[in-house]
Amino acid sequence: MAGEEVVIARAGMPMVKLVRIEGSGRRVLGAAAGMIDYRAGWDDPMTDSELEDFLGNRGVGPDEITP
C-alpha cells in the first residue's frame, strides 16, 4: 500500500480518501534552538493559589492529584 489511495466507506458510501502527501523534508532536531525564552523559575512548583487558579477552582487540592 505504499503511496496508494485508500477510500474508507460507510454503508457503501465513500466517506474519507487517504492519500500520500510529500513531506517538506527531514525534521531537524533543535531547529527552534534560541527562539524560545523561558523566565527564570518557570519550572518552580505552583503555590496552592496558583494550582487552584490553574485547575479552575474545582476544589482539587495538591494532596488529591496523583502523578
C-alpha positions in Angstrom: 0.0 0.0 0.0 3.0 2.3 -0.3 1.6 5.5 -1.8 -1.8 4.1 -2.8 -5.0 5.9 -2.2 -7.3 4.3 0.3 -11.0 5.0 0.5 -12.9 4.4 3.7 -16.6 3.9 3.2 -19.7 3.5 5.4 -22.7 1.6 4.1 -21.1 1.6 0.6 -20.8 5.5 0.6 -17.2 6.8 0.3 -16.6 8.9 3.4 -12.8 9.5 3.5 -10.0 9.3 1.0 -6.5 8.9 2.3 -3.7 10.0 0.0 0.0 10.3 0.4 1.4 13.8 0.6 5.0 14.7 0.0 6.8 15.9 3.1 8.9 19.1 3.2 12.0 17.1 4.1 13.6 15.7 7.3 12.8 17.3 10.6 15.9 18.8 12.2 16.3 18.3 15.9 16.8 21.6 17.7 15.5 23.7 14.8 13.9 26.1 17.2 17.0 26.5 19.4 17.3 30.0 20.7 13.8 31.0 19.5 12.1 30.3 22.9 12.9 32.3 26.1 11.9 30.9 29.5 11.5 33.1 32.5 13.6 32.2 35.5 11.6 29.9 37.8 9.2 28.7 35.0 9.5 25.2 36.4 9.1 26.1 40.1 6.3 24.2 41.8 2.9 26.1 41.8 1.6 27.6 45.0 -1.7 26.4 46.3 -3.3 29.5 45.0 -1.8 29.1 41.5 -2.9 25.5 41.5 -6.5 26.4 42.3 -6.5 29.0 39.5 -4.9 26.5 37.1 -7.5 23.8 37.9 -10.4 26.3 37.6 -11.2 26.2 41.4 -12.6 22.7 41.1 -11.7 22.0 44.7 -8.9 19.7 43.9 -6.0 20.1 46.3 -2.4 19.1 45.9 -3.0 16.0 48.1 -5.6 14.8 45.6 -3.5 14.9 42.5 -1.8 11.7 41.6 1.2 11.8 39.2 
